[in-house]
Amino acid sequence: MSQDGVTASLPGWFRDQISMIDELDDPLEPYINYLKECENSNVLIQLLEDVTRKFKDDQLYSNDIRYLKLWLHYIKFSNSPRKIFLYLHKKQIGSKLTLFYESFARYLESEGEIIHADELYQMAISNNSKPINRLLKSYTLFKNRHQQLNERSHLFSEPTQTAHIFVKNPNLEYPVRKLITNKNKKDELFDFNLDLIYRDNEEFCFEEILAISYNLYDYTENNPQKNKENQNPAFLQQKLQDNPELPLEPSEIRQVRHDILHNKTLIKPIAISSSPEQSPASSPFVENVDSSMEDQEPLTQPLIEKITLNPMSPDFHSELLKKLNPPLSHYSRISVYPKPLNKLSVLTSIFRADKNRMVLGNKNTMFQFGEKMYCITKLLGEGGYATVFLAESDLGELVAIKVQNPVSLWEFYVFKTIENRLASLNPNDKLVKSFVLCQSFQVYQDETYLIMDYLNQDTLLEVINVYRSLGKSGVDEQLVLFLTIELLTCIEFLHDIGIIHGDLKPDNCMVRFEKIADSKWSEFYDATGNNGWCKKGITLIDFGRSIDMTLFPNKGENVNFLCNWKVDEQDCPEMRNGEPWTYQADYFGLASIVHFLLFGKSITLRKDENGNYRINESFKRYWQVDLWNEFFFDLLNSTKVGTRVLPNNDILSKNKIKLCHWLTHHSQGLKKSISDLELIYRERSKKVFKR
């Protein structure tokens, strides 16, 4: 959104106060009051940029907790938090506030920079940041999480032991004795460990040995002899510039590190610590950036490198659909009518009085779409965006019709996209039946009618209700494992083709238990789908909140989303915390569904001592605890495991393989569990169609 567009969207009272900001006792107050109620993500980010930049040199606010919190909120939308933390340190913003050091230390800790985080806490204590009691408590908890800090000398402090090169060892390969004479002091006799200086016909300088002793130098044994050409820093500089992804030879890596130690840097470290005594290499406040950035003010360029969007905005969908080639109107099975229909309100009034009854013979429930006639007979469900009815065609075919008012074209596009990408699979592949299919799409000026296959079995929400009716709190673990594998398979496929479902929950997942002769269905689970198991699975429905990441450059790697709808416990933590998200929505949705099946209740989370999400419930001792622990940890902390890059399909495939392996060897009784459910569904189906 442009600056003018943002300004135009601001409320009048806020614009009035900003216009007279120089006359206010507290110029920050109008921003804080408005940001509390701001729901438009684009406006929110723009205002955060404006307010943080506006007061960055104002000493009145440098240690104002409200101003620091605005910066920390701004950091949530950035994929370069370090740059902003460094900038705050340079500007002394929050330098007296515990919250700054805690937030920066947590970030460093999440990046694995434990020593730097420890230094930061010590700096905060020396600066007497407020509140000091909370700081000391946070530091104690930090040290408890990382006991090794108490067991080793500090990385950047003066060595408390004799350096390795001066260790007295009678078994040296090259024993050399050296007498050091000091004026007015007692002479000292040292054994120099020449094994450290000469390795594989190469000589190491004292700076390199010191770096090795501090684990700053990743020395690899048996390095090849250095190529003379590769010793030239200019040659390595050119190689890195021409091929930034090309790996260097071990000797080249060592040369680069050697140059850095001797201040012949290819990548220039810039220390912005205000303390002149502090070495740049010994501070958490060091950022490796291109030398051309050395003198630039960080805020002269946008710090947020990702675009943040509201994925449910009609304007957002409209802009994406406009770019389709061919356009949506050229897709098969879509019919557009240049007139309104205005039938949804009539239909809901007919069925709302008794949602469970069948309605026959009412002319207001009859529809002619193309060459087919449909009679709507029952209300199947109502949501925030649409109403779904059961209908019967003039050929006796049962269908589900999803009616939306106002008009929405998006879900039809997602249906067609999935259908087109499924077309490349073998028609017998069980994935083909794992997604509900669209038969046709009728578009009027005021309403849309999405006609889909009718699935006559229950959602996973009803599966848990069946088990509750049998006196059980959750579904049998063996069946949960089977359903989890099916869900993982579906989500892995969607993410492979760039689709985020966006609304995974038990009532958007239908069981798919097709009829099959008992003789053709093996007693033992077959992960390949053979021996009848391709007839049993899951079908995903409701793609109204789905996102096609392939519509963005580089499959959306530079795009984040914020939601503007009312969130609940079925939404991922990022949504509930007002933070950017992408594929986390599906990872959490999947974890939430499985939790619901296992425990019969909604998922609730806590954070452990390392800041990782964990479920609150305890697994039963006879369950596959290790499998479930890994499953939930991976899905709830998807940016901290595996590649850490989303979509992180490695965690889906890894967990699926492990679950499949266990179930393949422990599936006795699974067939009976599914058969028992099928029997219950057949009885329910008879009641549904009872006239």
C-alpha positions as CSV (number, residue, x, y, z in Angstrom):
1,M,0.0,0.0,0.0
2,S,1.4,3.5,-0.9
3,Q,2.0,6.1,1.8
4,D,-0.9,8.1,0.5
5,G,-3.1,5.0,0.6
6,V,-2.1,4.4,4.2
7,T,-2.8,8.0,5.2
8,A,-6.2,8.0,3.6
9,S,-7.2,4.9,5.6
10,L,-6.3,6.4,9.0
11,P,-9.2,7.6,11.2
12,G,-9.8,11.4,11.4
13,W,-8.9,11.7,15.1
14,F,-5.5,10.1,14.5
15,R,-4.7,12.4,11.5
16,D,-5.7,15.4,13.6
17,Q,-3.4,14.5,16.4
18,I,-0.5,13.8,14.1
19,S,-0.9,17.1,12.4
20,M,-0.3,18.9,15.7
21,I,2.2,16.4,17.1
22,D,4.8,19.1,17.9
23,E,2.4,20.6,20.4
24,L,1.7,17.4,22.3
25,D,3.2,16.6,25.7
26,D,3.6,13.0,24.6
27,P,4.0,12.8,20.8
28,L,4.2,9.0,21.0
29,E,0.8,8.5,22.7
30,P,-1.4,8.9,19.5
31,Y,0.6,6.2,17.7
32,I,0.3,3.8,20.7
33,N,-3.5,4.4,21.0
34,Y,-4.1,3.8,17.3
35,L,-1.8,0.8,17.0
36,K,-3.7,-1.0,19.7
37,E,-6.8,-1.1,17.5
38,C,-5.2,-1.3,14.1
39,E,-6.2,-4.5,12.2
40,N,-5.0,-3.7,8.7
41,S,-1.6,-5.5,8.4
42,N,-0.3,-3.1,5.7
43,V,-1.3,0.0,7.7
44,L,0.2,-1.6,10.9
45,I,3.6,-2.2,9.3
46,Q,3.7,1.2,7.7
47,L,2.9,2.9,11.0
48,L,5.4,0.9,12.9
49,E,8.0,1.9,10.3
50,D,7.0,5.6,10.6
51,V,6.8,5.8,14.4
52,T,10.1,3.9,15.0
53,R,11.9,6.0,12.5
54,K,10.4,9.3,13.7
55,F,11.6,9.0,17.3
56,K,14.9,7.1,16.8
57,D,17.0,10.2,17.8
58,D,14.7,11.5,20.5
59,Q,16.4,11.0,23.9
60,L,13.0,11.3,25.6
61,Y,12.1,7.9,24.3
62,S,15.4,6.1,24.0
63,N,14.6,4.2,27.2
64,D,10.8,4.4,27.2
65,I,9.4,0.9,27.5
66,R,6.5,1.8,25.2
67,Y,8.8,2.9,22.4
68,L,11.0,-0.2,22.8
69,K,7.9,-2.5,22.5
70,L,7.0,-0.8,19.2
71,W,10.4,-1.8,17.9
72,L,10.1,-5.3,19.2
73,H,6.7,-5.6,17.5
74,Y,8.3,-4.3,14.3
75,I,11.0,-7.0,14.5
76,K,8.3,-9.7,14.4
77,F,7.7,-8.7,10.7
78,S,11.3,-8.8,9.7
79,N,13.4,-11.7,8.5
80,S,16.5,-9.8,9.6
81,P,16.0,-9.3,13.3
82,R,19.7,-9.1,14.0
83,K,20.1,-5.9,12.0
84,I,17.4,-4.2,13.9
85,F,18.8,-5.3,17.3
86,L,22.2,-4.0,16.3
87,Y,20.7,-0.8,15.2
88,L,18.9,-0.4,18.5
89,H,22.2,-1.0,20.4
90,K,24.0,1.6,18.2
91,K,21.3,4.1,19.0
92,Q,21.2,3.2,22.7
93,I,17.5,2.5,22.4
94,G,16.5,0.3,25.3
95,S,20.1,0.3,26.7
96,K,18.7,0.6,30.3
97,L,15.8,-1.7,29.8
98,T,15.9,-5.4,30.7
99,L,13.3,-6.2,27.9
100,F,15.8,-5.2,25.2
101,Y,18.5,-7.5,26.5
102,E,16.1,-10.4,27.1
103,S,14.6,-10.1,23.6
104,F,18.0,-9.9,21.9
105,A,19.4,-12.8,24.0
106,R,16.4,-15.0,23.2
107,Y,17.0,-14.3,19.5
108,L,20.7,-15.2,19.8
109,E,19.8,-18.3,21.8
110,S,17.4,-19.4,19.1
111,E,20.2,-19.0,16.5
112,G,22.5,-21.2,18.6
113,E,24.7,-18.3,19.7
114,I,24.8,-19.3,23.3
115,I,28.0,-17.6,24.2
116,H,27.0,-14.3,22.7
117,A,23.7,-14.5,24.5
118,D,25.6,-15.0,27.7
119,E,27.7,-12.0,27.1
120,L,24.6,-9.9,26.4
121,Y,23.1,-10.9,29.8
122,Q,26.4,-9.9,31.5
123,M,26.4,-6.6,29.7
124,A,22.8,-6.0,30.9
125,I,23.8,-6.7,34.5
126,S,26.8,-4.3,34.2
127,N,24.5,-1.6,32.8
128,N,22.1,-2.2,35.7
129,S,19.1,-2.5,33.4
130,K,15.7,-2.3,34.9
131,P,14.0,-4.2,36.3
132,I,17.2,-5.8,37.6
133,N,15.4,-8.6,39.6
134,R,13.7,-9.9,36.5
135,L,17.0,-9.7,34.6
136,L,18.8,-11.8,37.2
137,K,16.0,-14.3,37.1
138,S,16.1,-14.5,33.3
139,Y,19.9,-14.9,33.4
140,T,19.6,-17.7,36.0
141,L,17.1,-19.6,33.9
142,F,19.3,-19.1,30.8
143,K,22.4,-20.5,32.6
144,N,20.3,-23.5,33.9
145,R,19.4,-24.2,30.3
146,H,23.0,-24.2,29.3
147,Q,25.0,-25.8,32.0
148,Q,28.1,-26.0,29.8
149,L,28.6,-22.2,30.4
150,N,29.5,-23.0,34.0
151,E,31.9,-25.7,33.0
152,R,34.1,-23.9,30.5
153,S,36.1,-20.7,30.5
154,H,34.4,-17.7,28.9
155,L,35.0,-17.6,25.1
156,F,36.1,-14.0,25.0
157,S,37.5,-13.4,28.5
158,E,41.1,-13.8,29.5
159,P,42.1,-17.6,29.5
160,T,41.9,-19.0,33.0
161,Q,44.1,-22.0,32.1
162,T,47.5,-22.3,30.4
163,A,47.0,-21.9,26.6
164,H,47.6,-25.2,24.7
165,I,50.8,-24.0,23.2
166,F,52.4,-23.6,26.6
167,V,51.1,-27.0,28.0
168,K,54.0,-28.9,29.6
169,N,53.9,-32.3,28.1
170,P,56.9,-34.7,28.2
171,N,55.5,-36.7,25.2
172,L,55.8,-34.0,22.6
173,E,56.9,-35.1,19.2
174,Y,59.3,-32.1,19.0
175,P,60.2,-31.3,22.7
176,V,61.7,-27.8,22.8
177,R,62.6,-26.1,26.0
178,K,62.7,-22.3,26.2
179,L,63.8,-20.2,29.1
180,I,62.0,-16.9,29.4
181,T,63.9,-14.2,31.2
182,N,61.9,-11.4,32.8
183,K,63.5,-8.4,34.4
184,N,62.8,-8.2,38.1
185,K,60.8,-11.4,37.9
186,K,61.6,-15.1,38.3
187,D,62.7,-16.8,35.1
188,E,60.1,-19.2,33.6
189,L,60.8,-22.4,31.7
190,F,58.3,-23.5,29.1
191,D,57.8,-26.5,26.8
192,F,56.4,-25.2,23.5
193,N,54.0,-27.6,21.9
194,L,55.3,-27.6,18.3
195,D,52.7,-30.2,17.4
196,L,50.2,-27.3,17.3
197,I,52.4,-25.1,15.2
198,Y,53.3,-27.7,12.5
199,R,50.5,-29.9,11.1
200,D,50.6,-31.7,7.7
201,N,53.6,-29.8,6.5
202,E,51.9,-26.5,7.3
203,E,52.8,-23.8,9.9
204,F,50.1,-22.2,12.1
205,C,50.6,-18.8,13.5
206,F,49.8,-18.0,17.2
207,E,46.6,-16.2,16.2
208,E,45.3,-19.3,14.4
209,I,46.2,-21.5,17.4
210,L,44.4,-19.1,19.7
211,A,41.4,-19.2,17.5
212,I,41.5,-23.1,17.4
213,S,41.7,-23.2,21.2
214,Y,38.5,-21.1,21.4
215,N,36.7,-23.2,18.7
216,L,36.6,-20.2,16.4
217,Y,38.7,-22.1,13.8
218,D,37.2,-25.2,12.2
219,Y,40.5,-26.9,11.4
220,T,40.2,-30.1,9.4
221,E,42.9,-32.7,9.5
222,N,44.8,-33.7,6.4
223,N,44.2,-30.5,4.5
224,P,45.8,-30.7,1.0
225,Q,48.7,-28.5,0.3
226,K,47.6,-25.0,-0.5
227,N,47.5,-23.9,-4.1
228,K,49.6,-20.8,-4.5
229,E,47.0,-19.2,-6.7
230,N,44.3,-19.8,-4.1
231,Q,46.4,-18.0,-1.5
232,N,45.7,-14.8,-3.2
233,P,42.9,-13.0,-1.4
234,A,41.9,-11.2,-4.6
235,F,41.5,-14.5,-6.3
236,L,39.2,-15.8,-3.5
237,Q,37.3,-12.5,-3.5
238,Q,36.6,-12.8,-7.2
239,K,35.7,-16.5,-6.8
240,L,33.2,-15.7,-4.1
241,Q,31.6,-12.9,-6.1
242,D,31.4,-14.9,-9.3
243,N,30.0,-18.1,-7.7
244,P,28.5,-17.3,-4.3
245,E,27.1,-20.8,-4.0
246,L,30.2,-22.6,-5.2
247,P,31.9,-24.4,-2.2
248,L,35.5,-23.5,-1.6
249,E,38.2,-26.2,-1.3
250,P,39.4,-26.9,2.3
251,S,42.7,-25.0,1.7
252,E,40.7,-22.0,0.3
253,I,38.5,-22.0,3.4
254,R,41.5,-22.0,5.6
255,Q,43.0,-19.1,3.6
256,V,39.8,-17.1,4.0
257,R,39.9,-17.7,7.8
258,H,43.5,-16.9,7.9
259,D,42.9,-13.6,6.1
260,I,40.1,-12.7,8.5
261,L,42.4,-13.3,11.5
262,H,45.0,-11.0,10.0
263,N,42.4,-8.3,9.1
264,K,42.6,-9.1,5.4
265,T,38.8,-9.7,5.4
266,L,36.8,-10.8,2.4
267,I,33.7,-10.1,4.5
268,K,34.2,-7.1,6.8
269,P,33.0,-7.4,10.4
270,I,31.6,-4.2,11.7
271,A,31.5,-3.7,15.5
272,I,29.0,-1.1,16.6
273,S,29.6,-1.6,20.3
274,S,30.0,1.7,22.1
275,S,32.7,0.3,24.3
276,P,36.2,1.0,22.8
277,E,37.8,-1.7,24.9
278,Q,35.6,-4.4,23.5
279,S,37.1,-6.4,20.6
280,P,34.9,-6.6,17.5
281,A,35.4,-10.3,17.3
282,S,34.4,-10.7,21.0
283,S,31.0,-9.1,20.9
284,P,27.4,-10.2,20.0
285,F,27.2,-6.8,18.4
286,V,29.0,-7.7,15.2
287,E,27.3,-8.0,11.9
288,N,28.8,-9.4,8.7
289,V,27.7,-7.2,5.9
290,D,29.0,-6.1,2.6
291,S,31.6,-3.4,2.9
292,S,29.5,-1.1,0.8
293,M,26.9,-1.0,3.6
294,E,29.4,0.0,6.2
295,D,28.5,3.6,6.5
296,Q,24.8,3.3,5.7
297,E,22.1,4.1,8.2
298,P,20.1,0.8,8.6
299,L,16.8,2.7,8.4
300,T,17.6,4.3,5.1
301,Q,16.5,1.1,3.5
302,P,13.5,-1.1,4.3
303,L,14.3,-3.6,7.0
304,I,11.4,-5.8,6.2
305,E,12.4,-7.9,3.2
306,K,9.2,-9.9,3.0
307,I,5.8,-8.8,1.8
308,T,3.1,-9.2,4.4
309,L,-0.5,-9.8,3.1
310,N,-4.0,-10.6,4.3
311,P,-4.7,-13.8,2.4
312,M,-8.5,-13.6,2.9
313,S,-8.9,-10.1,1.5
314,P,-11.2,-10.0,-1.5
315,D,-8.9,-7.5,-3.1
316,F,-6.0,-9.9,-2.6
317,H,-7.9,-12.7,-4.4
318,S,-9.1,-10.4,-7.1
319,E,-5.6,-9.2,-7.9
320,L,-4.2,-12.7,-8.1
321,L,-7.1,-14.0,-10.3
322,K,-6.6,-11.0,-12.7
323,K,-3.1,-12.3,-13.5
324,L,-4.2,-15.8,-14.5
325,N,-3.4,-16.9,-18.0
326,P,-5.7,-18.2,-19.3
327,P,-8.3,-16.2,-17.3
328,L,-10.6,-18.0,-14.9
329,S,-13.6,-17.5,-17.3
330,H,-11.9,-19.8,-19.8
331,Y,-11.7,-22.7,-17.3
332,S,-13.8,-25.7,-17.9
333,R,-17.1,-26.3,-16.0
334,I,-17.7,-22.6,-15.1
335,S,-20.8,-20.8,-16.1
336,V,-21.3,-17.0,-15.7
337,Y,-24.7,-15.4,-15.7
338,P,-25.2,-11.6,-16.1
339,K,-28.0,-11.5,-13.5
340,P,-28.6,-11.9,-9.8
341,L,-30.3,-15.0,-8.4
342,N,-31.0,-14.1,-4.8
343,K,-31.9,-17.6,-3.6
344,L,-29.6,-18.1,-0.5
345,S,-31.8,-16.3,1.9
346,V,-34.9,-18.2,0.7
347,L,-33.0,-21.5,1.1
348,T,-31.8,-20.9,4.6
349,S,-35.2,-19.8,5.7
350,I,-36.7,-23.1,4.4
351,F,-34.1,-25.4,6.1
352,R,-33.1,-23.4,9.2
353,A,-36.3,-24.3,11.1
354,D,-35.4,-28.0,11.1
355,K,-31.8,-28.6,9.9
356,N,-32.2,-32.4,10.0
357,R,-35.4,-32.7,7.9
358,M,-35.5,-33.5,4.2
359,V,-37.5,-31.1,2.1
360,L,-39.2,-32.3,-1.1
361,G,-41.7,-30.7,-3.5
362,N,-40.8,-27.1,-2.8
363,K,-40.3,-25.2,-6.0
364,N,-37.9,-22.8,-4.3
365,T,-35.4,-25.7,-3.9
366,M,-35.3,-26.5,-7.6
367,F,-32.5,-25.3,-9.8
368,Q,-31.6,-25.6,-13.5
369,F,-27.9,-25.3,-14.1
370,G,-27.0,-25.9,-17.7
371,E,-28.5,-29.2,-18.8
372,K,-29.0,-30.5,-15.3
373,M,-31.8,-30.0,-12.9
374,Y,-31.1,-30.1,-9.1
375,C,-33.4,-30.4,-6.1
376,I,-31.9,-29.2,-2.8
377,T,-33.2,-31.5,-0.1
378,K,-31.2,-30.9,3.1
379,L,-29.0,-28.4,4.9
380,L,-25.5,-30.0,5.5
381,G,-23.7,-27.1,7.2
382,E,-23.3,-23.4,7.7
383,G,-20.0,-21.5,8.0
384,G,-18.8,-18.0,8.3
385,Y,-18.4,-17.7,4.5
386,A,-20.8,-20.2,2.9
387,T,-23.8,-22.6,3.3
388,V,-23.6,-26.2,2.1
389,F,-26.7,-28.1,1.0
390,L,-27.4,-31.7,-0.1
391,A,-29.0,-32.0,-3.6
392,E,-30.1,-34.6,-6.0
393,S,-29.8,-34.3,-9.8
394,D,-32.4,-35.4,-12.3
395,L,-30.2,-38.4,-12.9
396,G,-30.4,-39.5,-9.3
397,E,-26.9,-38.4,-8.4
398,L,-26.3,-36.9,-5.0
399,V,-24.1,-33.7,-4.8
400,A,-23.1,-31.1,-2.3
401,I,-23.8,-27.5,-3.3
402,K,-21.8,-24.7,-1.6
403,V,-23.6,-21.3,-1.9
404,Q,-21.7,-18.1,-1.2
405,N,-23.0,-14.5,-1.0
406,P,-21.2,-12.3,-1.8
407,V,-19.7,-13.8,-4.8
408,S,-16.4,-15.7,-4.3
409,L,-14.4,-17.2,-7.2
410,W,-11.3,-18.2,-5.2
411,E,-12.3,-21.7,-4.0
412,F,-13.2,-22.8,-7.5
413,Y,-9.7,-21.7,-8.7
414,V,-8.1,-23.7,-5.9
415,F,-10.2,-26.7,-6.8
416,K,-9.2,-26.5,-10.5
417,T,-5.6,-26.0,-9.6
418,I,-5.5,-29.1,-7.4
419,E,-7.4,-31.1,-10.1
420,N,-4.9,-30.0,-12.8
421,R,-2.0,-31.0,-10.7
422,L,-3.6,-34.3,-9.7
423,A,-4.0,-35.1,-13.4
424,S,-0.3,-35.9,-13.7
425,L,-0.8,-38.8,-11.3
426,N,-1.9,-42.4,-12.0
427,P,-5.7,-42.4,-11.9
428,N,-5.6,-45.2,-9.5
429,D,-3.4,-43.3,-7.1
430,K,-5.2,-42.9,-3.8
431,L,-4.3,-39.2,-3.7
432,V,-6.7,-38.6,-6.6
433,K,-9.5,-39.5,-4.2
434,S,-8.0,-37.6,-1.2
435,F,-9.5,-34.2,-2.3
436,V,-13.1,-33.4,-3.0
437,L,-13.7,-32.6,-6.7
438,C,-15.7,-29.8,-8.2
439,Q,-18.3,-30.9,-10.8
440,S,-19.3,-27.4,-11.9
441,F,-19.4,-23.7,-10.8
442,Q,-22.3,-21.4,-11.4
443,V,-21.6,-17.7,-11.0
444,Y,-24.3,-15.1,-10.6
445,Q,-23.9,-11.4,-9.9
446,D,-24.9,-11.9,-6.2
447,E,-24.2,-15.5,-5.5
448,T,-22.0,-18.5,-6.5
449,Y,-23.0,-22.2,-6.5
450,L,-20.1,-24.7,-6.3
451,I,-21.3,-28.2,-7.1
452,M,-19.1,-30.9,-5.6
453,D,-19.1,-34.6,-5.1
454,Y,-21.1,-35.6,-2.1
455,L,-19.2,-37.7,0.5
456,N,-21.7,-39.8,2.5
457,Q,-19.4,-40.5,5.4
458,D,-18.4,-38.6,8.4
459,T,-15.8,-36.0,9.3
460,L,-13.1,-36.7,11.8
461,L,-15.1,-34.6,14.3
462,E,-17.8,-37.3,14.1
463,V,-15.3,-40.1,14.4
464,I,-14.4,-38.8,17.9
465,N,-18.1,-38.5,18.7
466,V,-18.6,-42.2,17.8
467,Y,-15.8,-43.1,20.2
468,R,-17.3,-40.9,22.9
469,S,-20.6,-42.6,22.5
470,L,-18.7,-45.9,23.2
471,G,-17.4,-44.4,26.5
472,K,-13.8,-43.7,25.2
473,S,-12.1,-40.3,25.6
474,G,-10.2,-40.7,22.3
475,V,-9.8,-42.8,19.2
476,D,-7.8,-46.0,19.4
477,E,-4.1,-45.2,18.8
478,Q,-3.7,-47.7,16.0
479,L,-6.5,-46.0,14.0
480,V,-5.1,-42.5,14.8
481,L,-1.8,-43.6,13.4
482,F,-3.5,-44.7,10.2
483,L,-5.4,-41.4,9.8
484,T,-2.3,-39.4,10.6
485,I,-0.4,-41.1,7.8
486,E,-3.2,-40.3,5.4
487,L,-3.2,-36.7,6.5
488,L,0.5,-36.4,6.2
489,T,0.3,-37.8,2.7
490,C,-2.3,-35.2,1.7
491,I,-0.6,-32.2,3.2
492,E,2.8,-33.2,1.7
493,F,1.2,-33.3,-1.7
494,L,-0.5,-29.9,-1.3
495,H,2.7,-28.3,-0.1
496,D,4.7,-29.9,-2.9
497,I,2.4,-28.2,-5.5
498,G,2.5,-24.9,-3.5
499,I,-0.9,-25.0,-1.9
500,I,-1.5,-24.1,1.8
501,H,-4.9,-25.5,2.9
502,G,-5.1,-22.8,5.6
503,D,-8.1,-24.2,7.5
504,L,-7.2,-27.8,8.6
505,K,-9.5,-29.0,11.4
506,P,-11.4,-32.2,12.2
507,D,-14.6,-31.0,10.4
508,N,-12.7,-30.3,7.2
509,C,-11.4,-33.9,6.9
510,M,-13.8,-36.7,5.8
511,V,-13.1,-40.4,6.2
512,R,-13.0,-42.3,2.9
513,F,-13.9,-45.9,3.6
514,E,-15.0,-47.3,0.2
515,K,-16.7,-50.6,-0.2
516,I,-14.4,-53.6,-1.0
517,A,-14.9,-57.3,-0.8
518,D,-13.4,-58.7,2.4
519,S,-11.3,-61.2,0.4
520,K,-9.6,-58.3,-1.4
521,W,-8.7,-56.4,1.7
522,S,-5.7,-57.6,3.7
523,E,-5.8,-57.9,7.4
524,F,-2.4,-56.2,7.6
525,Y,-1.8,-52.6,6.7
526,D,0.0,-51.9,3.4
527,A,1.5,-48.4,3.1
528,T,1.7,-48.7,-0.7
529,G,-2.1,-48.9,-0.9
530,N,-2.0,-52.4,-2.3
531,N,-4.2,-55.3,-1.0
532,G,-7.3,-53.1,-0.7
533,W,-5.8,-50.3,1.4
534,C,-6.1,-47.8,-1.4
535,K,-9.8,-47.9,-0.7
536,K,-9.4,-46.5,2.8
537,G,-8.2,-43.0,3.6
538,I,-9.1,-39.3,4.1
539,T,-10.6,-36.7,1.8
540,L,-9.9,-33.0,2.5
541,I,-12.7,-30.5,1.9
542,D,-13.2,-26.7,2.2
543,F,-10.5,-24.8,0.4
544,G,-12.0,-21.4,0.9
545,R,-9.0,-20.2,3.0
546,S,-6.4,-21.9,0.8
547,I,-3.4,-20.1,-0.7
548,D,-1.6,-20.9,-4.0
549,M,2.0,-19.9,-3.3
550,T,2.9,-20.5,-7.0
551,L,1.1,-17.3,-7.9
552,F,4.0,-15.4,-6.2
553,P,7.6,-15.1,-7.4
554,N,9.8,-18.0,-6.2
555,K,6.8,-19.9,-4.9
556,G,6.2,-17.1,-2.3
557,E,9.5,-17.4,-0.5
558,N,9.4,-13.6,0.1
559,V,5.7,-13.5,1.2
560,N,4.2,-13.7,4.7
561,F,0.6,-13.5,5.8
562,L,-1.4,-11.9,8.6
563,C,-5.0,-12.8,9.4
564,N,-7.7,-10.2,10.0
565,W,-10.4,-12.7,11.2
566,K,-11.2,-13.6,14.7
567,V,-8.8,-16.3,15.8
568,D,-9.4,-19.2,18.1
569,E,-7.7,-22.3,19.5
570,Q,-7.8,-24.0,16.0
571,D,-5.5,-21.3,14.6
572,C,-1.7,-21.5,14.8
573,P,0.2,-19.6,17.5
574,E,1.6,-17.2,14.9
575,M,-2.0,-16.1,14.0
576,R,-3.0,-15.8,17.6
577,N,0.1,-13.7,18.4
578,G,-0.4,-11.4,15.5
579,E,2.8,-12.7,13.9
580,P,3.5,-13.4,10.2
581,W,2.9,-17.0,9.0
582,T,2.8,-19.2,5.9
583,Y,2.9,-23.0,6.1
584,Q,2.7,-23.0,9.9
585,A,-1.1,-22.8,9.5
586,D,-1.1,-26.3,8.1
587,Y,1.5,-27.8,10.4
588,F,-0.4,-26.6,13.4
589,G,-3.7,-27.6,11.9
590,L,-2.4,-31.2,11.4
591,A,-1.0,-31.3,14.9
592,S,-4.4,-30.0,16.3
593,I,-6.4,-32.7,14.4
594,V,-4.2,-35.5,15.7
595,H,-4.3,-34.2,19.2
596,F,-8.1,-34.1,19.0
597,L,-8.2,-37.7,17.9
598,L,-5.8,-38.9,20.6
599,F,-7.2,-37.0,23.5
600,G,-10.7,-36.1,22.5
601,K,-10.1,-32.4,23.2
602,S,-8.6,-29.3,21.6
603,I,-4.9,-28.8,21.6
604,T,-3.3,-26.4,24.2
605,L,0.3,-25.5,24.2
606,R,3.1,-24.4,26.6
607,K,6.6,-23.3,26.0
608,D,9.5,-25.2,27.4
609,E,12.7,-23.8,28.8
610,N,14.2,-23.4,25.3
611,G,11.2,-21.5,24.0
612,N,9.8,-24.5,22.0
613,Y,6.1,-25.3,21.8
614,R,5.0,-28.5,23.6
615,I,1.5,-29.9,24.1
616,N,0.1,-29.8,27.7
617,E,-1.4,-33.3,27.6
618,S,0.7,-36.4,28.7
619,F,0.8,-39.5,26.5
620,K,-0.4,-42.8,27.9
621,R,2.5,-45.0,28.8
622,Y,1.5,-47.8,26.4
623,W,1.3,-45.4,23.4
624,Q,4.2,-44.9,21.0
625,V,5.5,-42.0,23.0
626,D,8.7,-41.4,21.1
627,L,6.9,-41.2,17.8
628,W,4.3,-38.8,19.1
629,N,6.8,-36.6,20.9
630,E,8.8,-36.2,17.6
631,F,5.7,-35.7,15.6
632,F,4.3,-32.9,17.7
633,F,7.6,-31.2,18.3
634,D,8.4,-31.1,14.6
635,L,5.0,-29.7,13.5
636,L,4.8,-27.1,16.4
637,N,8.3,-25.9,15.9
638,S,8.7,-26.2,12.1
639,T,11.1,-23.3,11.7
640,K,13.5,-24.9,14.2
641,V,13.9,-28.4,12.8
642,G,15.3,-29.9,9.6
643,T,16.0,-27.3,6.9
644,R,14.2,-24.6,9.0
645,V,12.9,-23.3,5.6
646,L,9.2,-23.4,4.9
647,P,7.6,-25.4,3.4
648,N,9.6,-28.0,5.5
649,N,8.4,-31.1,3.7
650,D,11.3,-33.1,5.3
651,I,9.5,-33.1,8.6
652,L,6.3,-34.4,7.0
653,S,8.0,-37.2,5.0
654,K,10.3,-38.2,7.9
655,N,7.4,-38.6,10.4
656,K,5.2,-40.4,7.8
657,I,8.0,-42.9,7.1
658,K,8.4,-43.6,10.8
659,L,4.7,-43.9,11.5
660,C,4.3,-46.2,8.4
661,H,7.2,-48.4,9.6
662,W,5.6,-48.9,13.0
663,L,2.1,-49.5,11.7
664,T,3.2,-51.9,9.0
665,H,4.6,-54.2,11.8
666,H,1.8,-53.6,14.3
667,S,-1.5,-53.4,12.3
668,Q,-3.4,-56.4,13.6
669,G,-6.8,-55.2,14.6
670,L,-6.7,-52.1,12.4
671,K,-9.0,-53.6,9.7
672,K,-11.6,-54.4,12.4
673,S,-11.5,-50.9,13.8
674,I,-12.3,-49.5,10.3
675,S,-14.9,-52.1,9.6
676,D,-16.7,-51.2,12.9
677,L,-16.8,-47.5,11.9
678,E,-18.1,-48.4,8.4
679,L,-21.0,-50.3,10.0
680,I,-21.9,-47.3,12.1
681,Y,-21.8,-45.0,9.0
682,R,-24.1,-47.3,7.0
683,E,-26.7,-47.1,9.8
684,R,-26.4,-43.3,10.1
685,S,-26.7,-43.0,6.3
686,K,-30.0,-44.7,6.4
687,K,-31.3,-42.2,8.9
688,V,-30.1,-39.2,6.9
689,F,-32.1,-40.2,3.8
690,K,-35.2,-41.3,5.8
691,R,-38.1,-39.4,4.2
